[in-house]
């Protein structure tokens, strides 16, 4: 029997809720098969970078509130936590009150991440101040307390005194910023922070990344944020030196990640330019999801990049854009998982300050500069929860770490299966028109009799309900059937969860 899924009530409930669905007959206009024999990789998780929002929020009195929203899966004031399990910690290069540092007039306070090696004239332990960057570090520890279990250390710029112009905000020409004689101190800095984090903070970084969009030509002084250009030849030297330094400090298990280029096109060229020796030093490849700056990547080199790096772990390590509805992001996630086949997917800044272009954040809040100190009398006021937050949760709450990404015969959908819990999850991002689809589950040996459906509409209007997290339980097409037929609203994100599935 064919059915029309007419979700008419906005319901918010957990996985076990039982809701009667409303149907009417309607012919299916397309069939999509889910193929568990296609093993597209084990999912490592979803994450975010800390950096700016970590410094801005981590020292305020309600930092736990934001940590709950982002790193837990509990309900917070009716908002379902995202359950992110990956954290990218930004090791800074800025100083405090150091006369020789050249900060520049445009560097914004929350983007000035303070570093630990504060005395450029000494390599003694007293040259390091481990009390710096307390706010960002505090948020990292809060994330760990909520279940985050994968950590990466990344650098936007070396320590200010290592750069030729004593600035973390770009070079005068946009070319290499790190002074050649400071290459070894730079990798020492990164490795020592990773070692200290393991010994003193209890944070085990699985990877260390020395670069951030290193081939870009926009890292020119005076920049508004930390940034540093590295020519490909310099990159190759750094990754090899970093590998050796990590090994020397007993961190042979920590991978060197590279190169966090702006987009897949540049990343592919950079990887092609690396020597075999440099490639061997890289344990994981990182790439951002932009195109020529900050537009979402819509190029053709996702699959080519995955093919070039082979079996090395690959992260989509940074993504962001200004569409507050979340629809652009949802399309990007699907394109990435299907084409790039990353092991993990990372959003850049989940919390952004309120501004005219506010869609970069999943949440918007009023930042308060605590001077990188804990202030129990200052609160970060939540201004807005963008629909994008709910859309991201359509993926993060249900495709969980350890799930296996499997084949799905629709370019606008992704599927994952957990053999331990026998849970099948697939996420569908619909196009501009309403559609009726039959999902063919016949390649599974057994499936449950019902599916839980969670839906977010990104463009509610006449005839399209305003759903942020609508939940309904529907029956499959018939007793013993291994198919599900539903009608879906346009420009919406649907997550289907089916239990008791065996492959």
GIGIKA-V318371 format. One record per residue. OMEGA is omega in degrees with one decimal (999 if undefined). Layout:
# GIGIKA-V318371
OMEGA  OMEGA
This chain:
# GIGIKA-V318371
176.9  -176.3  174.6  -179.9  -177.6  -177.6  -172.3  -178.6  177.4  -174.4  178.4  -178.5  -177.5  -173.6  -174.9  -175.5  177.5  -176.6  178.0  178.7  179.8  -173.6  165.9  -176.6  177.3  -179.0  175.4  -179.3  178.4  178.1  179.9  -179.8  173.2  -169.9  -179.3  178.3  174.3  179.0  -175.7  173.3  177.8  -176.6  -179.6  174.9  178.8  -177.7  174.2  168.2  173.4  175.3  -168.9  -177.4  176.1  177.4  -174.7  -171.3  -168.9  -178.4  -178.4  -168.9  -178.7  178.0  179.7  179.9  -179.1  176.0  177.7  -178.5  -171.5  -171.3  175.4  176.2  179.2  178.2  -179.8  -176.3  179.5  177.2  -178.4  180.0  -175.0  178.7  178.9  -177.9  178.2  178.6  171.9  -178.1  -176.7  176.3  -170.9  177.8  -176.0  177.4  176.4  175.7  179.1  -168.2  -175.9  179.8  -177.8  -175.2  -176.6  -172.0  -172.3  -174.6  -177.9  -171.0  -176.9  179.5  177.9  -176.0  -173.3  -178.9  -171.3  -177.2  -167.0  -179.0  -177.0  -176.4  -174.5  172.5  178.7  177.9  -179.7  178.2  -176.9  176.6  -175.4  175.3  179.9  174.0  -176.0  -176.0  -179.6  179.3  177.9  179.2  176.8  179.4  175.8  177.4  179.1  -179.4  -179.1  173.5  175.9  -173.1  177.4  -174.5  175.4  175.1  177.7  -177.7  169.6  179.7  169.8  172.6  -173.7  -174.7  176.5  -176.7  -171.9  -179.6  178.3  -179.7  172.9  -172.6  174.8  178.0  -178.4  -174.8  -172.2  176.6  -178.5  -178.4  -179.7  176.3  -176.2  -178.3  -178.6  177.1  -180.0  174.3  -179.6  -179.5  174.4  178.9  -178.3  -177.4  179.8  177.2  178.2  179.1  179.5  179.7  -179.9  -174.0  -170.7  -178.9  -175.0  178.2  -179.8  178.0  177.8  -178.7  177.4  -179.4  -176.6  -169.6  171.2  -176.4  -170.6  -178.3  -177.1  -179.3  -176.2  178.5  -178.4  176.7  0.5  179.8  179.4  -179.7  175.5  178.0  -175.1  176.0  172.4  172.5  -177.7  178.6  178.2  178.1  -177.5  177.1  -176.7  -176.2  178.4  178.4  179.7  177.4  -179.6  -177.5  176.7  178.8  -179.3  -178.6  178.1  -178.7  -179.0  178.9  -179.0  -178.3  166.1  177.3  176.9  -4.9  179.6  176.2  -173.8  -176.9  -176.0  179.4  -179.4  -179.9  179.3  178.7  178.7  -179.6  177.6  -178.4  178.7  173.1  177.4  179.6  179.0  178.5  -179.3  179.0  -177.7  179.0  -177.8  178.8  176.2  174.9  177.0  -174.4  -177.9  173.7  177.9  178.5  -173.9  175.3  177.8  -176.5  176.0  -179.5  -170.8  -171.4  176.8  -177.5  179.3  178.5  177.5  178.7  -177.4  -176.7  175.3  -175.0  177.3  173.1  -177.2  176.9  158.9  -162.7  174.9  176.5  173.9  172.6  -166.8  -179.5  -175.6  -179.8  -178.5  -175.9  178.4  178.5  -179.2  177.5  -179.9  179.2  -179.6  178.2  -179.7  -176.7  -178.2  -174.0  -178.0  -177.4  179.2  173.6  -178.0  -178.2  -169.6  172.5  -172.8  -176.7  -179.5  177.3  179.2  174.8  178.0  -179.2  -179.7  175.1  -169.1  -171.8  177.3  179.1  166.5  175.9  172.6  -176.5  175.1  179.0  174.7  -178.1  178.4  -176.4  178.7  178.3  176.1  -179.6  -178.6  -179.4  -177.9  -177.8  171.9  -174.6  175.9  -177.9  -170.6  168.7  -177.2  176.5  177.2  177.3  -178.6  179.9  179.7  178.3  176.1  177.3  -167.3  -175.7  -169.9  172.0  -168.2  178.3  -179.2  176.0  179.4  177.8  -176.8  -176.0  176.7  -171.8  177.5  -175.2  -179.6  -174.7  173.6  -178.7  177.7  -177.0  177.0  -177.9  -179.6  -179.4  -177.7  179.4  172.2  178.9  168.5  -175.9  -176.5  174.5  -172.9  -179.4  -172.5  -179.0  176.4  -176.8  173.9  -172.7  170.5  178.4  -175.5  -178.6  -171.7  179.9  172.2  -179.0  -179.6  176.5  176.3  -176.8  -177.4  174.1  170.5  -178.9  176.7  -172.4  171.4  173.9  -177.7  -179.2  -179.4  178.7  179.5  -179.7  177.7  -175.2  177.8  -178.7  171.2  172.5  178.7  -176.1  177.9  175.5  -178.0  177.6  173.5  -166.7  178.1  -179.1  -178.6  -177.9  174.5  176.9  -179.8  -179.0  -176.5  172.1  -169.7  177.4  179.3  175.6  -177.9  179.5  -179.4  173.1  179.4  179.5  -179.1  -179.9  176.7  -179.8  174.8  -175.9  999
